[in-house]
Amino acid sequence: MLKQINLKNKVALVTGAGKGIGKACAIALAQAGAKVILISRTKSDLEKVDKIIKKTKGSSKSFVCDVTNRTSFNSIVNSLSKLDILVNNAGSNRPEHFTKVKKENMDYLVNLNLKACFNIAQICTKKMLEAKNRKKIGGSIINMSSQMGKVGGPIRSVYNMTKFGLEGLTRGMAIDLAKDNIRVNTVCPTFVLTPMVKGFFKNTKFRKEMIRNIPLGRVAEVSDVATAVAFLAADSSSMITGTSLVVDGGWTAQ
């Protein structure tokens, strides 16, 4: 029997929801029936996503927050009546050759891609566990990783380090939270047409080289990633935890 992606009566929180992958995930979860909590640093971006969701008769509420501020994020989560789904998406990259990595860039990426992701997941898990029927209704945490959490890449040593770390965190979380029926997985995209990647692709040589490494011969769309996230968020994936859904067009198969 086919299980549907149905998130009716679920509350989902998405970090980095103002643009790119986070925006697409928030819209997809709303389309599947979830009430979506949008988190981003930029109010104008949140307003645009809110407007799109409400146009399709979805439900959303937005908060301006820098996710590296644990106190601020904790306050937002504690104000929620309940939480069922987390899309731990906020992250970034500052490409540099290993020998030229600046300390401030390494600290920035580790603080955002690893430490903040840990804090966000821990805070959201505690909120999920407030529900007395959590074991019955389940929960889902999706940490946004990358194909670079599976293989190395040029001028991406720090990004590699943070995403490999996120893969390890996900597996440890999945084991600790299985008894509460909270599933934890990652989604690992290849290069996706987001504002950040479009900036990287201004370098034509880099763009051609990256596409050559994708057997399907194209970069991913945000909808490819959002669909994978919605699947992992719903009961359609109720037996899947502690693993990765790789959306890379075959990059890591080589």
Contacts in CASP RR format, 6 or more apart in sequence:
PFRMAT RR
TARGET T0000
AUTHOR 0000-0000-0000
METHOD contacts of the structure
MODEL  1
MLKQINLKNKVALVTGAGKGIGKACAIALAQAGAKVILISRTKSDLEKVD
KIIKKTKGSSKSFVCDVTNRTSFNSIVNSLSKLDILVNNAGSNRPEHFTK
VKKENMDYLVNLNLKACFNIAQICTKKMLEAKNRKKIGGSIINMSSQMGK
VGGPIRSVYNMTKFGLEGLTRGMAIDLAKDNIRVNTVCPTFVLTPMVKGF
FKNTKFRKEMIRNIPLGRVAEVSDVATAVAFLAADSSSMITGTSLVVDGG
WTAQ
3 234 0 8 1.000
3 235 0 8 1.000
3 236 0 8 1.000
3 238 0 8 1.000
4 234 0 8 1.000
4 236 0 8 1.000
5 32 0 8 1.000
5 230 0 8 1.000
5 231 0 8 1.000
5 233 0 8 1.000
5 234 0 8 1.000
5 236 0 8 1.000
6 32 0 8 1.000
6 33 0 8 1.000
6 234 0 8 1.000
6 235 0 8 1.000
7 29 0 8 1.000
7 32 0 8 1.000
7 33 0 8 1.000
7 34 0 8 1.000
7 85 0 8 1.000
7 230 0 8 1.000
7 233 0 8 1.000
7 234 0 8 1.000
8 33 0 8 1.000
8 34 0 8 1.000
10 33 0 8 1.000
10 34 0 8 1.000
10 35 0 8 1.000
10 84 0 8 1.000
10 85 0 8 1.000
10 233 0 8 1.000
11 34 0 8 1.000
11 35 0 8 1.000
11 36 0 8 1.000
11 37 0 8 1.000
11 80 0 8 1.000
11 81 0 8 1.000
11 82 0 8 1.000
11 83 0 8 1.000
11 84 0 8 1.000
11 85 0 8 1.000
12 26 0 8 1.000
12 29 0 8 1.000
12 34 0 8 1.000
12 35 0 8 1.000
12 36 0 8 1.000
12 37 0 8 1.000
12 84 0 8 1.000
12 85 0 8 1.000
12 86 0 8 1.000
12 87 0 8 1.000
12 233 0 8 1.000
13 36 0 8 1.000
13 37 0 8 1.000
13 39 0 8 1.000
13 77 0 8 1.000
13 80 0 8 1.000
13 83 0 8 1.000
13 85 0 8 1.000
13 86 0 8 1.000
13 87 0 8 1.000
13 124 0 8 1.000
14 22 0 8 1.000
14 25 0 8 1.000
14 26 0 8 1.000
14 29 0 8 1.000
14 36 0 8 1.000
14 37 0 8 1.000
14 38 0 8 1.000
14 39 0 8 1.000
14 87 0 8 1.000
14 89 0 8 1.000
15 22 0 8 1.000
15 39 0 8 1.000
15 40 0 8 1.000
15 67 0 8 1.000
15 87 0 8 1.000
15 88 0 8 1.000
15 89 0 8 1.000
15 90 0 8 1.000
15 120 0 8 1.000
16 22 0 8 1.000
16 39 0 8 1.000
16 40 0 8 1.000
16 67 0 8 1.000
16 89 0 8 1.000
16 90 0 8 1.000
16 91 0 8 1.000
17 23 0 8 1.000
17 25 0 8 1.000
17 26 0 8 1.000
17 36 0 8 1.000
17 38 0 8 1.000
17 39 0 8 1.000
17 40 0 8 1.000
17 46 0 8 1.000
17 49 0 8 1.000
17 62 0 8 1.000
17 89 0 8 1.000
18 26 0 8 1.000
18 38 0 8 1.000
18 40 0 8 1.000
18 42 0 8 1.000
18 45 0 8 1.000
18 46 0 8 1.000
18 48 0 8 1.000
18 49 0 8 1.000
19 40 0 8 1.000
19 45 0 8 1.000
19 194 0 8 1.000
19 195 0 8 1.000
20 192 0 8 1.000
20 194 0 8 1.000
20 195 0 8 1.000
20 196 0 8 1.000
20 222 0 8 1.000
21 89 0 8 1.000
21 144 0 8 1.000
21 189 0 8 1.000
21 192 0 8 1.000
21 194 0 8 1.000
21 222 0 8 1.000
21 225 0 8 1.000
21 226 0 8 1.000
22 87 0 8 1.000
22 89 0 8 1.000
22 144 0 8 1.000
22 222 0 8 1.000
22 226 0 8 1.000
23 45 0 8 1.000
23 49 0 8 1.000
23 222 0 8 1.000
24 222 0 8 1.000
24 223 0 8 1.000
24 225 0 8 1.000
24 226 0 8 1.000
25 87 0 8 1.000
25 89 0 8 1.000
25 225 0 8 1.000
25 226 0 8 1.000
25 229 0 8 1.000
25 230 0 8 1.000
26 36 0 8 1.000
26 38 0 8 1.000
26 49 0 8 1.000
26 53 0 8 1.000
26 60 0 8 1.000
26 87 0 8 1.000
27 49 0 8 1.000
27 52 0 8 1.000
27 53 0 8 1.000
27 56 0 8 1.000
27 226 0 8 1.000
28 223 0 8 1.000
28 226 0 8 1.000
28 227 0 8 1.000
28 229 0 8 1.000
28 230 0 8 1.000
29 36 0 8 1.000
29 85 0 8 1.000
29 87 0 8 1.000
29 229 0 8 1.000
29 230 0 8 1.000
29 233 0 8 1.000
30 36 0 8 1.000
30 53 0 8 1.000
30 56 0 8 1.000
30 58 0 8 1.000
30 59 0 8 1.000
30 60 0 8 1.000
31 56 0 8 1.000
31 58 0 8 1.000
32 230 0 8 1.000
32 233 0 8 1.000
32 234 0 8 1.000
33 58 0 8 1.000
33 59 0 8 1.000
34 59 0 8 1.000
34 84 0 8 1.000
34 85 0 8 1.000
34 233 0 8 1.000
35 59 0 8 1.000
35 60 0 8 1.000
35 61 0 8 1.000
36 53 0 8 1.000
36 58 0 8 1.000
36 59 0 8 1.000
36 60 0 8 1.000
36 61 0 8 1.000
37 60 0 8 1.000
37 61 0 8 1.000
37 62 0 8 1.000
37 63 0 8 1.000
37 76 0 8 1.000
37 80 0 8 1.000
37 83 0 8 1.000
38 46 0 8 1.000
38 49 0 8 1.000
38 50 0 8 1.000
38 60 0 8 1.000
38 61 0 8 1.000
38 62 0 8 1.000
38 63 0 8 1.000
39 62 0 8 1.000
39 63 0 8 1.000
39 65 0 8 1.000
39 67 0 8 1.000
39 73 0 8 1.000
39 76 0 8 1.000
39 90 0 8 1.000
40 46 0 8 1.000
40 49 0 8 1.000
40 62 0 8 1.000
40 64 0 8 1.000
40 65 0 8 1.000
41 64 0 8 1.000
41 65 0 8 1.000
41 66 0 8 1.000
42 64 0 8 1.000
43 64 0 8 1.000
46 62 0 8 1.000
46 63 0 8 1.000
46 64 0 8 1.000
47 62 0 8 1.000
49 60 0 8 1.000
49 62 0 8 1.000
50 60 0 8 1.000
50 62 0 8 1.000
53 59 0 8 1.000
53 60 0 8 1.000
54 60 0 8 1.000
63 76 0 8 1.000
65 72 0 8 1.000
65 73 0 8 1.000
65 76 0 8 1.000
66 72 0 8 1.000
67 73 0 8 1.000
67 90 0 8 1.000
67 112 0 8 1.000
67 116 0 8 1.000
67 119 0 8 1.000
67 120 0 8 1.000
68 111 0 8 1.000
68 112 0 8 1.000
68 115 0 8 1.000
68 116 0 8 1.000
70 116 0 8 1.000
70 119 0 8 1.000
70 123 0 8 1.000
73 119 0 8 1.000
73 120 0 8 1.000
73 123 0 8 1.000
74 123 0 8 1.000
77 83 0 8 1.000
77 123 0 8 1.000
77 124 0 8 1.000
77 127 0 8 1.000
78 127 0 8 1.000
80 127 0 8 1.000
82 127 0 8 1.000
82 128 0 8 1.000
82 130 0 8 1.000
82 131 0 8 1.000
83 124 0 8 1.000
83 127 0 8 1.000
83 128 0 8 1.000
84 128 0 8 1.000
84 131 0 8 1.000
84 137 0 8 1.000
84 138 0 8 1.000
84 139 0 8 1.000
84 140 0 8 1.000
85 139 0 8 1.000
85 140 0 8 1.000
85 141 0 8 1.000
85 142 0 8 1.000
85 233 0 8 1.000
86 120 0 8 1.000
86 121 0 8 1.000
86 124 0 8 1.000
86 125 0 8 1.000
86 128 0 8 1.000
86 140 0 8 1.000
86 141 0 8 1.000
86 142 0 8 1.000
87 142 0 8 1.000
87 144 0 8 1.000
87 229 0 8 1.000
87 233 0 8 1.000
88 117 0 8 1.000
88 120 0 8 1.000
88 121 0 8 1.000
88 124 0 8 1.000
88 141 0 8 1.000
88 142 0 8 1.000
88 143 0 8 1.000
88 144 0 8 1.000
89 144 0 8 1.000
90 112 0 8 1.000
90 116 0 8 1.000
90 117 0 8 1.000
90 120 0 8 1.000
91 112 0 8 1.000
91 113 0 8 1.000
91 116 0 8 1.000
91 117 0 8 1.000
91 144 0 8 1.000
92 108 0 8 1.000
92 109 0 8 1.000
92 112 0 8 1.000
92 113 0 8 1.000
92 196 0 8 1.000
93 109 0 8 1.000
93 156 0 8 1.000
93 159 0 8 1.000
93 196 0 8 1.000
94 105 0 8 1.000
94 108 0 8 1.000
94 109 0 8 1.000
94 158 0 8 1.000
94 159 0 8 1.000
95 155 0 8 1.000
95 156 0 8 1.000
95 159 0 8 1.000
95 200 0 8 1.000
96 102 0 8 1.000
96 105 0 8 1.000
96 155 0 8 1.000
96 158 0 8 1.000
97 154 0 8 1.000
97 155 0 8 1.000
98 157 0 8 1.000
101 157 0 8 1.000
101 158 0 8 1.000
105 158 0 8 1.000
106 158 0 8 1.000
109 158 0 8 1.000
109 159 0 8 1.000
109 162 0 8 1.000
110 158 0 8 1.000
110 161 0 8 1.000
110 162 0 8 1.000
113 159 0 8 1.000
113 162 0 8 1.000
113 163 0 8 1.000
113 166 0 8 1.000
114 162 0 8 1.000
114 165 0 8 1.000
114 166 0 8 1.000
114 169 0 8 1.000
117 143 0 8 1.000
117 166 0 8 1.000
117 169 0 8 1.000
118 169 0 8 1.000
121 141 0 8 1.000
121 143 0 8 1.000
121 169 0 8 1.000
121 173 0 8 1.000
121 184 0 8 1.000
124 141 0 8 1.000
125 141 0 8 1.000
125 173 0 8 1.000
125 177 0 8 1.000
125 182 0 8 1.000
128 134 0 8 1.000
128 139 0 8 1.000
128 180 0 8 1.000
128 182 0 8 1.000
129 180 0 8 1.000
129 182 0 8 1.000
131 137 0 8 1.000
134 180 0 8 1.000
134 181 0 8 1.000
134 182 0 8 1.000
135 179 0 8 1.000
135 180 0 8 1.000
135 181 0 8 1.000
136 181 0 8 1.000
137 181 0 8 1.000
138 180 0 8 1.000
138 181 0 8 1.000
138 182 0 8 1.000
138 183 0 8 1.000
139 181 0 8 1.000
139 182 0 8 1.000
139 183 0 8 1.000
140 182 0 8 1.000
140 183 0 8 1.000
140 184 0 8 1.000
140 185 0 8 1.000
140 232 0 8 1.000
140 233 0 8 1.000
140 234 0 8 1.000
140 237 0 8 1.000
141 173 0 8 1.000
141 177 0 8 1.000
141 182 0 8 1.000
141 183 0 8 1.000
141 184 0 8 1.000
141 185 0 8 1.000
142 184 0 8 1.000
142 185 0 8 1.000
142 186 0 8 1.000
142 187 0 8 1.000
142 229 0 8 1.000
142 232 0 8 1.000
142 233 0 8 1.000
143 166 0 8 1.000
143 169 0 8 1.000
143 170 0 8 1.000
143 184 0 8 1.000
143 185 0 8 1.000
143 186 0 8 1.000
143 187 0 8 1.000
144 186 0 8 1.000
144 187 0 8 1.000
144 189 0 8 1.000
145 163 0 8 1.000
145 166 0 8 1.000
145 167 0 8 1.000
145 170 0 8 1.000
145 186 0 8 1.000
145 187 0 8 1.000
145 188 0 8 1.000
145 244 0 8 1.000
146 159 0 8 1.000
146 163 0 8 1.000
146 188 0 8 1.000
146 189 0 8 1.000
147 188 0 8 1.000
147 189 0 8 1.000
147 190 0 8 1.000
147 246 0 8 1.000
147 248 0 8 1.000
147 251 0 8 1.000
147 252 0 8 1.000
148 156 0 8 1.000
148 159 0 8 1.000
148 160 0 8 1.000
148 163 0 8 1.000
149 160 0 8 1.000
149 163 0 8 1.000
149 164 0 8 1.000
149 165 0 8 1.000
149 166 0 8 1.000
149 167 0 8 1.000
149 188 0 8 1.000
150 167 0 8 1.000
150 188 0 8 1.000
150 244 0 8 1.000
150 246 0 8 1.000
150 252 0 8 1.000
151 251 0 8 1.000
151 252 0 8 1.000
152 160 0 8 1.000
153 160 0 8 1.000
166 186 0 8 1.000
167 186 0 8 1.000
167 244 0 8 1.000
170 184 0 8 1.000
170 185 0 8 1.000
170 186 0 8 1.000
170 242 0 8 1.000
170 244 0 8 1.000
171 242 0 8 1.000
172 184 0 8 1.000
172 242 0 8 1.000
173 184 0 8 1.000
173 242 0 8 1.000
174 183 0 8 1.000
174 184 0 8 1.000
174 185 0 8 1.000
174 241 0 8 1.000
174 242 0 8 1.000
174 243 0 8 1.000
175 242 0 8 1.000
177 183 0 8 1.000
177 184 0 8 1.000
178 241 0 8 1.000
183 232 0 8 1.000
183 237 0 8 1.000
183 238 0 8 1.000
183 240 0 8 1.000
183 241 0 8 1.000
183 242 0 8 1.000
184 241 0 8 1.000
184 242 0 8 1.000
185 232 0 8 1.000
185 237 0 8 1.000
185 240 0 8 1.000
185 241 0 8 1.000
185 242 0 8 1.000
185 243 0 8 1.000
185 244 0 8 1.000
185 245 0 8 1.000
186 243 0 8 1.000
186 244 0 8 1.000
186 245 0 8 1.000
187 225 0 8 1.000
187 228 0 8 1.000
187 229 0 8 1.000
187 232 0 8 1.000
187 244 0 8 1.000
187 245 0 8 1.000
187 247 0 8 1.000
188 244 0 8 1.000
188 245 0 8 1.000
188 246 0 8 1.000
188 247 0 8 1.000
188 248 0 8 1.000
188 252 0 8 1.000
189 220 0 8 1.000
189 224 0 8 1.000
189 225 0 8 1.000
189 247 0 8 1.000
189 248 0 8 1.000
190 214 0 8 1.000
190 219 0 8 1.000
190 220 0 8 1.000
190 247 0 8 1.000
190 248 0 8 1.000
190 249 0 8 1.000
190 250 0 8 1.000
190 251 0 8 1.000
191 197 0 8 1.000
191 200 0 8 1.000
191 201 0 8 1.000
191 210 0 8 1.000
191 214 0 8 1.000
191 219 0 8 1.000
191 220 0 8 1.000
192 219 0 8 1.000
192 220 0 8 1.000
192 221 0 8 1.000
192 222 0 8 1.000
192 224 0 8 1.000
192 225 0 8 1.000
193 219 0 8 1.000
193 220 0 8 1.000
193 221 0 8 1.000
193 222 0 8 1.000
194 222 0 8 1.000
197 219 0 8 1.000
200 206 0 8 1.000
200 207 0 8 1.000
201 207 0 8 1.000
201 210 0 8 1.000
210 219 0 8 1.000
211 217 0 8 1.000
211 218 0 8 1.000
211 219 0 8 1.000
213 251 0 8 1.000
213 254 0 8 1.000
214 248 0 8 1.000
214 249 0 8 1.000
214 250 0 8 1.000
214 251 0 8 1.000
215 249 0 8 1.000
215 250 0 8 1.000
215 251 0 8 1.000
215 253 0 8 1.000
215 254 0 8 1.000
216 249 0 8 1.000
216 250 0 8 1.000
217 249 0 8 1.000
220 247 0 8 1.000
220 248 0 8 1.000
220 249 0 8 1.000
224 247 0 8 1.000
225 247 0 8 1.000
228 245 0 8 1.000
228 247 0 8 1.000
231 237 0 8 1.000
231 245 0 8 1.000
232 240 0 8 1.000
232 245 0 8 1.000
246 252 0 8 1.000
END
